[in-house]
Amino acid sequence: MTTPQGGPIVGIDLGTTYSLVAVLQAGVPTVLPNALGETLTASAVSVTDGGELLVGAPARARAVTHPEATVLSFKREMGTDKVWTLGGRRFTPQDLSAMVLAALKRDAEAALGQPIAEAVVTVPAYFGDLQRQATREAGIIAGLRVERIINEPTAAALAYGLHE
C-alpha cells in the first residue's frame, strides 16, 4: 500500500513488551528488521548517565542494572497523566511511545530505502478514545501521520484473511 505521494504506508504493532513494523510487498505482508536485524523491537526506553536516549534492546538490557533510568510497559498508561522522570527529564506515555515509533520508522526507512510518512497502528481492543488519541499523538511526535488506528483483533483477522 502506498500514500498518494507514492511512499509506502507501514503497519505498526505498538506492543506493551515488543513492537514491530511491517509493509505489504507485492501483496504479501513483510515484517521489517530493526537496526539489529531482529523483527521485534523491545518497547523500552532508557536514559544513560550521559543523557543519551536508548530505545529497544539496549534500553531493555539496562532495565536490570538501571531500573530508575529505564521504563517498560508504558503503553498501559496511554491516555493518562502519568509522567516518568529519567535523567532529569520528564516523559509522558506519548513521549515514550513516540520514541519506539520513531525507532520503528527509522528501521523501516533503512530497510525500504525510502522515507516513511504514514502508518496504520494497532491498539488493544479495550483502548478507549483517550488511549487511541494518545497513540495518534505519539505517532505525530514520531513524525508519522497515523492513517488509521486498528484494534489488534481486527488486524489479526485481516492478516488471516490475507493468507486465506
N, C-alpha and C positions, 0 to 999 in steps of 0.2 A: 504494500500500500504506500502511496506517495502523497505528498502535500500538493496543493495547486502549483507551488513553485518547483515541484519536481523532486524534493528531498524525501527520504523515507520517513514514515511515521513508525516509531518503535512502540512496542508493548512493554510495560514495566510492571513486574510484580514486586511492589514495595512491601516486603515482608517484615515481620516482627524480629525474626532472627537472621534471615538471609533474604537478599533481593536478587533479582536478575532482570536482564533486558533481552528482548527477542525482536525479530523482524521477519516479515514474510519475504522469502526469496524464492522466486519462481513458484509462488503459491504454497510454499512449504514453510511453516514456522521454524525459525532457526534461532536457538539461544546463542547469544554472542559472548565470547570470552572477555574477561576483565583483563587488566594490565598484568595479572599474574598467570593468565592463561586458564583460569578457572571459570566455570559458568555461574557459580554462586558467589555473591559478594556479601560479606557479613554486614548486617545493619548495625554498625557500631561506629562511634566517633570518640576520639581521644585527643587530648592536647598534651604535647610534650613539655618538658620543663623549659624548653626554649621558645614555647609558644606556637610550635608547628602543629597544624591540624592533621590528624591521621584518620583515614576512613577505611573501612573494610577490615581485611585480615590483620593488618598491622595494629589497628585500633583494638580489635578483639583480643589479640595476643597480650595487650597491655592491661586488660581488664583484671587479671590476677595480681599483677605486680603494682599497678597504679589505679586501683578502683576509684579513687577520688578524682581522677583526671579522665575517666572513661565512662561513657554512657551506652547502655544496651537497652533494648526493649522500650525505646521512647515512642514507638508507634502507638502503644497503648494509651499514651497521653495526648494524642492528636485531638484538637478541639477543646483543650483545657488551658488553664492559665499557668500550668506547671512551668518552672524555669530551673535550669541547671546552671551552676557556675563552675566552669572549667578554666583553669589557668587565668583566673581573674576576669573572665569574660562570661556574659550571660547568654544562654541559648534556650530558645523555645523548642517545642517538639517540631514545629515547622522548620526552624533553622537546621536542626539535626537531620530531619528527613530530607531537606534540600541538599545537604552535603552528600548524602547517599545517592540521591537522584542525579546530582551533578557528576559524581564519580561514574555512575552508570552511563550518563550522557557522553562523557569523555571516552569511556571504553567503547561505546557503540560507534562514536565518530572515528576512533582509531581502527576498529575492526572493519568498518564500511568505507573508510577513506573519504567521507563527506560529512558536512555539518548536519546535525540533528536539531530540529526546532520544535517538533511536535511529538506528543506521546499519548498513549492510552494507558491509564494507570489503574491497577486493580486495588480494591479495598475489601475488607471483610463485609459480609452481608449485613452485619449488625451496626455498621457505621451509620450514624445519623447525619443530618445536614451540616452540623458544625464540624464533624470529623471529615466529611467529604470536602467542605470548603477549605479546611486546614490543609488537606492533601493537595488541593488545587494551588493554594498559596505556596506550598513547598515547591511545587513544580515551577511556578513563576520565579521564585527566588533562585532556583537552579538554572533558569534560562530556558525553560520549556513552556510551550503552550500546551496545556493539558486539554486535548481534544475531547476526551471522554473519561469519566470515572466509571468503572465497571465492577460490579460485585464479583468476588472471587469465584463463587459457584457458577455464575453466568459465564465467566471466562473459561472455566473448566468445561462447561457444556459446549461452548464454541470450539474449543480445542478438540474435543471429542468428535464434534461434527466435521471438522477438517480432515480427520483421519478416517472417517467412515465414508 
